[in-house]
Amino acid sequence: MGITGGRNIPRVALNWLLQRPTVATIIVGARDESQLIENIRAVGWSLTAEQVATLDAASDTPAAYPVRHQRGFPMLNERRESSTSGTAVDHQPQASCLQCRSI
């Protein structure tokens, strides 16, 4: 059963997408009524934090430009982490900050 917990893969994938903080909505397609019902069954339950982390890791891809470049600037970093330390930062733009002035 693994990560699916007895649920089919499309249902798990749709549920995972719905739990992503950057996803506001998903658009599903169905060939027939039974597939539509299966898609609808993706709601009303949640993956565990461990399952979500496993799926996040499996789908992680190298960042493309400009995100890769922006990770060097904490205030533009979508993950809010330092590109050198990998730790989360809470950076507010300031005139005295060399990174803020270079933008």
Buried (B, 14 or more C-beta within 10 A) or exposed (E): EEBEEEBEEBBBBBBBBBBEEEEEEEEEEEEEEEEEEBBEBBEEEEBEEEBBEBBEEEEEEEEEEEEEEBBEBBBBBEEBBBBEEEEEEEBEEEEEBEBBEEE
